[in-house]
Amino acid sequence: MRGALPVGGGAGGDGSVQERSERTRRRLVHAAAEMFHRNGYASATLGEIAGAAGVTKGALYFHFASKDELAEAVQQRGYTLLHEEVRALRESGASPLQALIDITHWLARALFEDPAVPASFRITKECGAGPRGPVGAQSVVVDFHAAWISVVCTLLRLARDAGELPAADREWEGAEALVAAVACGIEVMSGTGMPYRELQRKVAALWARLLPGLVEAGSVRRYRARAPGGTAGGPGSGGAAEFLGAGREEAGGGAGGGAVRER
């Protein structure tokens, strides 16, 4: 059965087999995200993805039956990253409007830091949000554009309900459309090859323009338009590195078994 672990844990025990299997799966998702982002869903091949992950195609098929399943796993990774960040911002005590500003800066960073995020956008654009199989088949693609817009509009409405947007409340539909368009434009600008630090500055400049039209004049200074920590530095690989884990990974083929390669 696909997804079942091989019997016997070898020298490392069953726990080590499970951990190696999970690391291999994460590496496959990461490699698939890089290939989908770089080459597109249609052009990316399972052989290329397996090679980028450092495993055989047999090991890939142990975890994923098809490219569709890999695409679903990549988009689920992007969706999880987005909603974990929203939850962290809300739990930090940031107001809804500041959380909205900060989630746009997070997107600018994540588009460079973790390939699952830009890949999720690209898969949605190339494949749509519906099923890619027979009529009535279950959808395997998250509509990442819709997920992103939903987050933006939800935070904006929470800010309105909290009384943060008295200026925008007078012409709500236009304000919501403008903020949503700006939020979607971040992904578009990143796709032009714009360096991260330039994109970060542009997002801050956009908020510096938007805030006076959303809040009362005396309240603008309550909000930080810049990314948390300012503009110094660039995106790191912390999120992707944490996702991939460290140590050894399963590199063999067959039904999930095979050699173990040191990283």
Steps between C-alpha positions, in 0.01 A plus 500: 500500500636841402591705807559197727838487665730206426513230766799514731691798625854385434769633729308819569171333604148569378516860621798570276323346200198721564717809536692423180174446317364835619822679403487343156140612455587856604792507258273385218245771579777761510655379174158490332434856616828615349429324169139622477609855582792496256362297209124492550274208580478362146874513432620359831561125486495245778852395401628854545324532834642170625848602385475839670390329822788252478278191485399246237164504322412187697540695823289781355216261408514356852383841625302642205302314236501784248608854422153613602561369852831685513333821386238459770771449765687809380188715515407361839847602619446853368152519653633383837781756496254781427255411772768428759637850441155658533442313824841605635431865417161494670640323805779758524242766587538697176188691401317366192633783282860456615461124450383571145801720431732238646345209308569683173862539605504133593379413149776710343753307704343156462494535121881493518548286809283191445428371147167354614350851504582616144438146376153504654416816310638358176318168531173687553562720196599211272258235619209689650322404818290217357572130451743389229343158461167358378182701545402491865850416621607647831690828471870460576602863477462774759402832345792686657398835354158463664663395828726806494218740415285345773770565761547860383130582492431327833770702676375819335144433619626423850681835495178671395302325772764605755452864401842536340372613157263794542624664178457183293162422651346787305583329169554142604470315168763718333736476796469121514559467124806724516661315789426161338652615170813624676532173693474296178753726331773390741513155338492658153793731580705212640448314172679772305833404654497794740754449783354437844629821659344707222170316536510556875548874449215514249260325737590751771451788255159365399385493861635850556265609220204285604489576872392868472198386298405232750547657844452845645789741447598498866519120512740432211805502724355223713577257219833374371502491120847340485570131538565386857865572572537759222653444158839359589593156376322264269299182522666206664431129463381448857145392414604258227791367706272434797251324273768278345664411830860396536702185499461196279239432237366195328640479148405152389231376267253216508218517745666760715808300589859540390816679593528796731698797379680743730417866439 
